[in-house]
Amino acid sequence: MPKKRQTYEADEIIVTFDPDVCIHSGVCVMGLPDVFDIKRKRWIRPELQPPDVVAAQVMRCPSGALQFVRKQKTD
């Protein structure tokens, strides 16, 4: 049975994680350990870094299990 895609939202970016695609390379955790911390229940906290930094790290995911969407800024 497929696992549920996980969604983690910050003010300017939404990060999703697909556990069925993940190959557990650790690239995310090693690259931004404050944002990606598997010891926490809510293990992805995109609000802890600027959205550009989070997006750049997500794009390094070798399996594509991590994805992101930029949110529209509202004034």
N, C-alpha and C positions, 0 to 999 in steps of 0.2 A: 504494500500500500504506500503510495507517495506521501512524503512529508509535506506539511504546509509551508508555503513561502512566507518568510518573516519580513515585516516592514518596520523600519525605524525612521522616524520623522524628526527633522529639526526645522528651524524657521525658513531656511532657504534651500534645503535639499532633503530628498527622501532616498534612503538606501534600502534595497531589498536583498534578501539572502535566500537562495534556493538550496536547501540541504541535500536534495537529491542530485545536484550537479557538483557540489563541492568535492574537491579531491584532497582537502586538508593539507595543502602545501605550506600553510602558515605565512604566506606573503603578506596578508592583511595584518596579522598580529605583529609580525616583525617590523613592518613598515610604519604603523601607527598604533603602538600598544595602548595608548590612552583611549583611542576611539574603539579599537577592536580588542576586547579583553574577555576571553572565554571563561574566566573565573566569575564573572558577573552574570546574574540572571538575565538582565537586559544587556547582552554582550556587545552590541553595537550602539555607540552613543555619538552620532554625527555632530551633535551640538558642541562637542569639546574641541573642535578645530574649525577653521574657516572652510566654507563649502568647496572652494577650489582645491584645498589640500585633501579633503575627503574624496572628492571626485577623482583626483589624480591617483590616489591609492586604490580606489575601487577599480580603476581601469587597469591596474597591474595584476588583478586577479586572473590567474592562468586558466581557470575553468569556466569563467563567466558566471559563477554562482552569485557573485556580488554585482549588482546593477545600481544605477542611480538615476534620479530624475530631478532636475532643477525646478524649484517652485517659483512661480511668478511673484515678484516683489510687489507688495501693496503699500502705498503710502498713506 
